Structure formats: C-alpha cells, structure tokens
Amino acid sequence: MKENRTASTPFQRIEVIDALRGFALLGVILMHMLDYFGYTFTSLSHNLSPSVFDIFIDRFSDMTIRGKFISIFSFLFGLSFYIQMERASKKGVDFRGRFMWRMLLLFAIGLIGISFTYLDILTIYALFGVILVFLFPLRNWILMLIVFLIFTGVPNLFIIGFDQIKTERSILDAGMTISGKSAAPSEVSKSNDGDYGTKSQIFFETAKENLTVRTIDKITFQFLHTDTGFLVLALFITGFIAGKLHFFEQVHIRKKRNVVLFGAFMLVSLAAVLTARIIGPEAPVNLLKLRAEKGDVPLIALLVSSLNNIGTIAMSGALVTGFISLYQVAGIRKYLSLLTPYGRMGLTNYEMQNILGAIFFSAWGFGSFFGGKGPALLFALGLTIYTLQVVISRWWMKQFVYGPLEWLWRSGTYLKWQLFKKKLNPDKMEIVRE
C-alpha cells in the first residue's frame, strides 16, 4: 500500500522541540545510571576510597543535572499534549475521547516500563494527561495560578497538616545531619543508604515487585511524603501554557527574548538557592523523615524546601532557554540538530533506557557487577549508551516515519495501522507502508 504526501503530520514539527527532548533524555539517563535505575544504591560516603573523578561526578550531577533534565522532559510532555489537542481543535474534531484512549495506552506502556524499573514515570504522565483534558478550556491566568501555588509549596501544607507546622526554631534537632533538600521531580529519594533493589534473579518476580510494592512506595513518596508528584503536574501545566502562548513557534524570530529569559531564569535560580542556604538551619532538616514519623515540621524547613524547588525549576528554565538560544546560531544548530531524531523517538529511547538499566543493575541481569561501580564509570556508561542511541535514532528516522513505540502508540490511538516505512524520491516524498 502506497500513499504520496508532501506534508504529512510527522514533518510539520518544530525541530527545536525534538532536539530539546533529546537533550532532556541525556540528563535522564545520566541520573538514572547514577541511581542504578532503582535497583541498588551505594552511597559515595560509604566508599572507602572514592576516586577524584567519582567525587567530581557525584557533586557535578547533583548541582547541574539532578531534577533539572527530568523537569524539562515533564515540561515537554505537557507541551506535546497541548499541541495534539490544539491541532484536533483547529480541525473541528473533539479529540477528548480519543485523547483519553491515548492516555490509557500510554499508561499500559508505562506499566511495561515499570516491570523493568519502578522509576518509569509514564503511568503518572498518563494520569496527568487526563487532568490536562479538563484544564484545556481554562484561561492562562488560572493555569498560572495553579502552577504558582504548587511551585511555592502549597501542597506541602496539606500533606503535612497545618497543625504540625511550627514556627519555633527550637524544634530543630541539632543532631539532624541528613540533608533536607527537597526531592527532585520524578527522582528517587535516597534518604537511606544501602541496597534497596530486589534480590530476585527471576525477571517476573522482579516485575511483580516493581509493579506492586515499589510502585506503591513511589506513589506514597511522591504524593504523601513529598510534593514531588505535584511538581510534575505543575511542569505539565507549564508546558501546556507554553503551548497556548505559542512560545516555541516564535523562538526563531524572538532571539533577544530567549537570551533575556535565560538570564532571568539563572538569576532566579541562584537567588533561590542562595536564599535557602542563608535562611536555612545550620543542621539541615530531613523533611521526609519528619513526615513519615508525623512529627512537627518547622516552617523554615518548608520555606527552604520551596526555595530549592524553585531553584531547580528555574535552572531547568535556564537550560531550556539556553538550549533554544544556541539552537538559533547556525554554526551550533548543525550539531544540536543531531539530537532531533533522538527526540522524535523520545518514547522509544526512554523505555530502552529503562530496559537497558534493568539489564545492567538487576539481580537477573548484571547487577552483581555494575551494582557496586562508582559514579564516574556509570556516568561514562550512560554517555556511551546515549551516544549509541543517538546514532541508531538517526539511522532509524531515515528509514521510518516514527520510532517503534511511537508508531504502535499512534496506531493504537487511531485503531488503524499508521504509515511506517518511508521512501524519498527526488521530486516528491513517497511514504510507503509495508
């Protein structure tokens, strides 16, 4: 079956978005590698002789990667959801029912991903996608208000309970030396050291544990012990707002605005982090521990947590606008555009990262070997996997219209096999489905 088209939907994309998605997934795989994809964790402080490279990578990743790139990934999912709904709306099509079905399929893909690692976040993305359907008609100022309330830590007040929030600094335990940094969106909390990975050498037993016990623990952590899940929702809505404002459709003509936003985000991030350090207690408070024990929580600790969140999100904004600004420079764009095919296959590449992570770190894989390796080696391994994925993605997108999972997801959405293999002719584009 052959169809000739000159402008099909896959080719009407804003390439900087795909390249940015590919960039975000670089940070995602690097942090997941350092977190052993949720299977094992060996604290650097417990390593009797960490190398200089291990120490540098550990500190560098915490400062510049952790929480920032997964935030960009979440933001772009929200943006993509808006683009899909807006295109259907312009055609006069009520896409809400089909979009709900699409989210159900994404949820199913996420369940498969969780069977490999419980760090997979697609099930939560699918649930938030459903919420965005109901937020679609709302005015921008209402959406911005919701985002503001979440970023400033309002969910924390309800999670903890107003009666347990104390203003007296005397309740701060001088013996608390565990870092009280707020959890990065969608990433694992590492309050306790040691191996928290399943010991089962059978994949199906590991999958069962990931889908049950560890998923429940993850949801409890993200929505009951911290506001991490709510931050992801706020990032979704922020991407949604960016879509409504047609931000990315103007980045190539509003270059000065991109640079100004980059500077503004950097200033906000630095100001938030510095303020948190200045007003924070000398002995950091372990908020996760206090919440779990239902103890009194000092108000100052909540303020520090909110400032850390704002600092992380603002740094993510700086990375986005900085990437966009560099992408507008012709000499640099030709290199950054190498990430475009990777971003177009973002769903496939994300899940492949999780599958490979499980193979490297699970007990049924090579966890006995890689589980005890230091940050430097894992960081290098993450870069190697990412590079190979970039090469494979570039080859794949020259042959096919979609990535494998993207094609299955789209075919399932419309309950009809979509165009898959493509063939380019000199005079016209001929897309061939086999």
C-alpha positions as CSV (number, residue, x, y, z in Angstrom):
1,M,0.0,0.0,0.0
2,K,1.4,3.3,-1.0
3,E,0.5,6.9,-0.3
4,N,2.1,10.0,-1.7
5,R,2.2,13.0,0.6
6,T,4.1,16.3,0.5
7,A,3.3,17.5,4.0
8,S,2.3,14.8,6.4
9,T,1.9,15.5,10.2
10,P,5.3,14.0,11.2
11,F,7.1,16.6,9.0
12,Q,5.2,19.6,10.4
13,R,7.2,19.5,13.6
14,I,9.1,22.3,15.4
15,E,12.5,20.7,15.3
16,V,13.9,22.6,18.3
17,I,11.3,20.8,20.5
18,D,12.5,17.4,19.3
19,A,16.2,18.4,19.8
20,L,15.4,19.7,23.3
21,R,13.6,16.4,24.2
22,G,16.7,14.5,23.1
23,F,18.8,16.8,25.3
24,A,16.5,16.2,28.2
25,L,16.8,12.5,27.9
26,L,20.6,12.9,28.2
27,G,20.2,14.1,31.7
28,V,17.5,11.5,32.5
29,I,19.8,8.5,31.6
30,L,22.8,10.0,33.4
31,M,20.9,10.5,36.7
32,H,19.2,7.1,36.4
33,M,22.5,5.5,35.8
34,L,23.9,7.1,39.0
35,D,20.8,5.9,40.8
36,Y,21.3,2.4,39.5
37,F,17.9,2.6,37.8
38,G,16.4,2.0,41.2
39,Y,17.9,-1.4,41.8
40,T,20.9,-0.7,44.1
41,F,22.4,2.2,45.8
42,T,25.8,2.5,47.3
43,S,26.4,5.9,49.0
44,L,29.6,7.6,47.9
45,S,30.2,8.3,51.6
46,H,30.4,4.6,52.2
47,N,33.0,4.1,49.6
48,L,36.3,3.9,51.5
49,S,38.4,5.2,48.6
50,P,36.3,7.1,46.1
51,S,38.4,8.5,43.2
52,V,38.6,12.2,42.5
53,F,36.5,11.5,39.4
54,D,33.8,9.8,41.5
55,I,33.6,12.8,43.8
56,F,33.6,15.3,41.0
57,I,30.8,13.4,39.0
58,D,28.7,13.0,42.2
59,R,28.8,16.7,43.1
60,F,28.6,17.9,39.5
61,S,25.5,15.8,38.8
62,D,23.7,16.9,42.0
63,M,24.4,20.6,41.1
64,T,23.7,20.6,37.4
65,I,21.7,17.5,36.4
66,R,19.6,16.1,39.2
67,G,16.0,17.3,38.9
68,K,16.7,19.6,36.0
69,F,16.5,17.4,33.0
70,I,13.6,15.3,34.1
71,S,11.8,18.6,34.7
72,I,12.4,19.5,31.1
73,F,11.1,16.1,30.0
74,S,7.9,16.6,32.0
75,F,7.5,20.1,30.6
76,L,7.8,18.9,27.1
77,F,5.2,16.2,27.7
78,G,2.7,18.9,28.7
79,L,3.6,20.9,25.7
80,S,3.1,17.9,23.3
81,F,-0.3,17.1,24.8
82,Y,-1.4,20.7,24.1
83,I,-0.1,20.6,20.6
84,Q,-2.1,17.4,19.9
85,M,-5.3,18.8,21.3
86,E,-4.9,22.1,19.6
87,R,-4.4,20.6,16.2
88,A,-7.6,18.5,16.6
89,S,-9.5,21.5,17.9
90,K,-8.5,23.5,14.8
91,K,-9.8,20.8,12.6
92,G,-13.1,20.9,14.4
93,V,-12.6,17.5,15.9
94,D,-13.5,16.7,19.5
95,F,-10.3,14.9,20.4
96,R,-11.1,14.4,24.1
97,G,-12.4,10.9,23.9
98,R,-9.5,9.7,21.6
99,F,-7.0,11.5,23.8
100,M,-8.3,9.7,26.9
101,W,-7.8,6.4,25.0
102,R,-4.4,7.6,24.0
103,M,-3.5,8.2,27.7
104,L,-4.8,4.7,28.6
105,L,-2.4,3.2,26.0
106,L,0.4,5.3,27.5
107,F,-0.5,4.0,30.9
108,A,-0.2,0.5,29.6
109,I,3.2,1.3,28.1
110,G,4.2,2.7,31.4
111,L,3.2,-0.5,33.2
112,I,5.5,-2.5,30.9
113,G,8.3,0.0,31.7
114,I,7.7,-0.3,35.4
115,S,8.2,-4.0,35.2
116,F,11.8,-3.2,34.3
117,T,12.3,-0.3,36.7
118,Y,9.9,1.3,39.1
119,L,11.5,4.7,38.2
120,D,9.5,4.7,35.0
121,I,7.2,7.7,35.1
122,L,4.9,7.2,32.1
123,T,1.9,5.9,34.2
124,I,1.9,9.2,36.2
125,Y,2.3,11.1,32.9
126,A,-0.8,9.3,31.5
127,L,-2.8,10.2,34.6
128,F,-1.7,13.9,34.4
129,G,-2.6,13.8,30.7
130,V,-6.2,13.1,31.6
131,I,-6.2,16.0,34.0
132,L,-4.9,18.3,31.2
133,V,-8.0,17.4,29.2
134,F,-10.1,19.1,31.8
135,L,-7.7,22.0,32.1
136,F,-7.7,22.7,28.3
137,P,-10.6,25.3,28.4
138,L,-9.2,27.3,31.4
139,R,-7.7,30.7,30.9
140,N,-4.0,31.2,31.1
141,W,-4.1,33.2,34.4
142,I,-5.9,30.3,36.1
143,L,-3.3,27.8,35.0
144,M,-0.5,30.1,36.0
145,L,-2.1,30.5,39.5
146,I,-2.2,26.7,39.9
147,V,1.5,26.5,38.8
148,F,2.4,29.3,41.2
149,L,0.7,27.6,44.2
150,I,2.4,24.3,43.5
151,F,5.9,25.8,43.0
152,T,5.6,27.8,46.2
153,G,4.9,24.7,48.2
154,V,1.2,25.0,49.0
155,P,0.7,21.2,48.6
156,N,3.2,20.7,51.4
157,L,0.9,22.5,53.8
158,F,-1.9,20.0,53.2
159,I,0.4,17.0,53.0
160,I,1.8,17.8,56.5
161,G,-1.2,19.4,58.1
162,F,-1.4,22.9,59.4
163,D,-1.4,21.7,63.0
164,Q,2.0,20.1,62.6
165,I,3.8,23.2,61.1
166,K,5.6,25.1,63.8
167,T,7.3,28.5,63.6
168,E,9.6,27.9,66.6
169,R,13.2,27.3,65.6
170,S,13.7,25.4,68.9
171,I,12.1,22.3,67.5
172,L,15.0,21.9,65.1
173,D,17.0,18.9,66.1
174,A,20.7,20.0,66.2
175,G,21.5,16.3,65.7
176,M,19.9,16.1,62.3
177,T,22.7,15.9,59.8
178,I,20.8,14.3,56.9
179,S,20.3,16.7,54.1
180,G,16.8,18.1,53.9
181,K,17.0,19.0,50.2
182,S,13.6,18.7,48.6
183,A,13.2,15.8,46.3
184,A,13.8,16.4,42.6
185,P,10.7,15.8,40.5
186,S,10.3,12.2,39.4
187,E,13.5,11.0,41.0
188,V,14.1,8.6,43.8
189,S,14.7,9.8,47.3
190,K,17.9,8.5,48.8
191,S,17.4,9.2,52.4
192,N,18.7,5.8,53.5
193,D,21.9,4.2,52.3
194,G,22.3,0.6,51.3
195,D,20.9,-1.8,48.7
196,Y,17.2,-1.3,48.1
197,G,17.0,-3.4,44.9
198,T,15.2,-6.7,44.8
199,K,17.4,-9.8,45.1
200,S,15.3,-12.0,42.8
201,Q,17.2,-13.5,39.9
202,I,13.9,-14.1,38.1
203,F,12.6,-11.3,35.9
204,F,8.9,-12.0,36.5
205,E,9.4,-11.8,40.3
206,T,11.2,-8.5,39.9
207,A,8.5,-7.2,37.7
208,K,5.8,-8.2,40.2
209,E,7.7,-6.4,43.0
210,N,8.2,-3.3,40.8
211,L,4.5,-3.2,39.8
212,T,3.2,-3.6,43.4
213,V,5.4,-2.9,46.4
214,R,7.8,-0.4,44.8
215,T,5.1,1.4,42.8
216,I,3.1,1.9,46.0
217,D,6.2,3.2,47.7
218,K,6.9,5.5,44.8
219,I,3.4,7.0,44.9
220,T,3.5,7.3,48.6
221,F,6.8,9.1,48.4
222,Q,5.7,11.5,45.6
223,F,2.3,12.4,46.8
224,L,2.1,11.7,50.6
225,H,5.6,12.3,51.9
226,T,6.7,15.0,49.4
227,D,5.2,17.3,46.8
228,T,7.2,15.7,44.0
229,G,4.2,14.4,42.1
230,F,2.5,17.8,42.3
231,L,5.7,19.5,40.9
232,V,5.5,17.1,37.9
233,L,1.8,18.2,37.4
234,A,2.9,21.9,37.6
235,L,5.6,21.2,35.0
236,F,2.9,19.6,32.7
237,I,0.7,22.7,33.1
238,T,3.7,25.0,32.4
239,G,4.4,23.1,29.1
240,F,0.6,23.4,28.4
241,I,0.8,27.2,29.0
242,A,3.9,27.5,26.7
243,G,1.9,25.8,24.0
244,K,-1.1,28.1,24.4
245,L,1.2,31.1,24.2
246,H,2.8,29.6,21.0
247,F,6.2,30.1,22.6
248,F,8.2,27.7,20.5
249,E,6.6,28.9,17.3
250,Q,8.3,32.2,17.9
251,V,11.8,31.2,19.2
252,H,13.4,31.7,15.8
253,I,12.3,35.3,15.5
254,R,12.4,36.4,19.1
255,K,16.1,35.6,19.8
256,K,16.6,38.5,22.2
257,R,13.7,37.3,24.3
258,N,15.3,33.9,24.6
259,V,18.5,35.4,25.9
260,V,16.7,37.6,28.4
261,L,14.7,34.7,29.7
262,F,17.9,32.7,30.1
263,G,19.4,35.4,32.2
264,A,16.2,35.8,34.2
265,F,16.0,32.1,35.0
266,M,19.6,32.0,36.0
267,L,19.2,34.9,38.4
268,V,16.0,33.4,39.9
269,S,17.7,30.0,40.4
270,L,20.8,31.5,42.0
271,A,18.7,33.8,44.2
272,A,16.5,30.9,45.4
273,V,19.4,28.6,46.2
274,L,21.4,31.3,48.0
275,T,18.4,32.4,50.0
276,A,17.7,28.8,51.0
277,R,21.3,28.5,52.3
278,I,21.1,31.8,54.2
279,I,17.8,31.3,56.0
280,G,18.1,27.5,56.4
281,P,19.0,25.9,59.7
282,E,22.6,25.0,60.4
283,A,21.7,21.4,60.7
284,P,19.5,20.5,57.7
285,V,16.1,19.0,58.4
286,N,15.1,15.7,57.0
287,L,11.6,16.6,55.9
288,L,11.0,13.1,54.5
289,K,11.8,11.5,57.9
290,L,9.7,14.1,59.8
291,R,6.7,13.5,57.5
292,A,6.9,9.7,57.8
293,E,7.1,10.0,61.6
294,K,4.3,12.6,61.6
295,G,6.5,14.9,63.7
296,D,6.4,18.6,64.0
297,V,7.8,20.4,60.9
298,P,9.5,23.7,61.2
299,L,8.1,26.4,58.9
300,I,11.6,27.4,57.9
301,A,12.3,23.9,56.6
302,L,9.2,24.2,54.3
303,L,10.4,27.6,53.1
304,V,13.9,26.1,52.3
305,S,12.2,23.2,50.5
306,S,10.1,25.5,48.4
307,L,13.2,27.7,47.5
308,N,15.1,24.6,46.5
309,N,12.3,23.5,44.2
310,I,12.1,27.0,42.7
311,G,15.9,27.0,42.2
312,T,15.7,23.6,40.4
313,I,12.8,24.6,38.2
314,A,14.4,27.9,37.3
315,M,17.6,26.2,36.4
316,S,15.6,23.9,34.2
317,G,14.1,27.0,32.5
318,A,17.7,28.4,32.0
319,L,18.7,25.1,30.4
320,V,15.7,25.3,28.1
321,T,16.2,28.9,27.0
322,G,19.9,28.5,26.8
323,F,19.5,25.5,24.5
324,I,17.0,27.4,22.4
325,S,19.3,30.4,22.1
326,L,22.2,28.2,21.0
327,Y,20.0,26.4,18.5
328,Q,19.4,29.7,16.7
329,V,23.1,30.0,16.0
330,A,23.6,28.3,12.6
331,G,27.1,27.0,13.4
332,I,25.9,25.4,16.7
333,R,22.5,24.3,15.4
334,K,24.0,21.8,13.0
335,Y,25.4,19.9,16.0
336,L,22.4,20.3,18.3
337,S,20.1,19.1,15.5
338,L,21.9,15.7,15.7
339,L,19.6,15.2,18.7
340,T,16.4,15.8,16.7
341,P,15.9,12.2,15.6
342,Y,16.6,11.1,19.1
343,G,13.9,13.4,20.4
344,R,11.4,12.2,17.8
345,M,11.9,8.8,19.2
346,G,11.7,10.0,22.7
347,L,9.2,7.4,24.0
348,T,11.2,4.5,22.4
349,N,14.5,5.8,23.7
350,Y,13.2,6.5,27.2
351,E,11.9,2.9,27.5
352,M,15.0,1.5,26.0
353,Q,17.0,3.3,28.7
354,N,14.9,1.6,31.3
355,I,15.2,-1.8,29.8
356,L,19.0,-1.5,29.5
357,G,19.1,-0.1,33.0
358,A,17.3,-3.2,34.3
359,I,19.7,-5.5,32.4
360,F,22.7,-3.7,33.9
361,F,21.6,-3.4,37.5
362,S,19.0,-6.1,38.3
363,A,19.9,-9.4,40.0
364,W,18.6,-11.2,37.0
365,G,21.0,-9.2,34.8
366,F,24.4,-7.9,35.6
367,G,23.7,-6.2,38.9
368,S,26.3,-8.2,40.7
369,F,28.9,-6.5,38.5
370,F,27.6,-3.0,37.9
371,G,25.7,-2.6,41.2
372,G,28.9,-1.6,43.1
373,K,30.5,0.7,40.5
374,G,31.3,4.3,41.2
375,P,29.7,7.4,39.7
376,A,32.5,8.1,37.2
377,L,32.2,4.7,35.5
378,L,28.4,4.8,35.5
379,F,28.4,8.3,34.1
380,A,30.7,7.2,31.2
381,L,28.5,4.2,30.6
382,G,25.4,6.4,30.4
383,L,27.1,8.7,27.9
384,T,28.1,5.6,25.8
385,I,24.5,4.3,25.8
386,Y,23.2,7.7,24.9
387,T,25.6,8.1,22.1
388,L,24.7,4.8,20.6
389,Q,21.0,5.7,20.9
390,V,21.7,8.9,19.0
391,V,23.4,7.0,16.2
392,I,20.7,4.4,16.0
393,S,17.9,7.0,16.1
394,R,19.5,9.0,13.2
395,W,19.6,5.8,11.1
396,W,16.1,4.7,12.1
397,M,14.4,8.1,11.3
398,K,16.0,8.0,7.8
399,Q,14.1,4.7,7.2
400,F,10.9,5.1,9.1
401,V,8.3,7.8,9.8
402,Y,8.1,7.0,13.5
403,G,10.0,5.3,16.2
404,P,8.8,1.8,17.1
405,L,6.8,2.7,20.2
406,E,5.7,6.0,18.7
407,W,4.3,4.0,15.7
408,L,2.5,1.5,17.9
409,W,1.1,4.2,20.2
410,R,-0.2,6.2,17.2
411,S,-1.6,3.1,15.5
412,G,-3.4,2.2,18.8
413,T,-4.7,5.7,19.2
414,Y,-6.5,5.6,15.8
415,L,-7.1,1.9,15.8
416,K,-5.5,1.7,12.4
417,W,-2.0,0.9,11.2
418,Q,-0.2,4.1,10.5
419,L,2.4,5.0,7.9
420,F,5.6,3.3,9.0
421,K,8.3,3.0,6.3
422,K,9.3,5.9,4.2
423,K,11.0,6.3,0.8
424,L,12.1,9.6,-0.5
425,N,12.1,10.5,-4.2
426,P,13.9,13.5,-5.8
427,D,10.7,15.1,-7.0
428,K,8.3,14.2,-4.2
429,M,8.0,12.5,-0.9
430,E,6.6,9.0,-1.2
431,I,5.7,7.3,2.0
432,V,5.4,3.6,1.9
433,R,3.7,1.4,4.5
434,E,4.6,-2.2,4.5
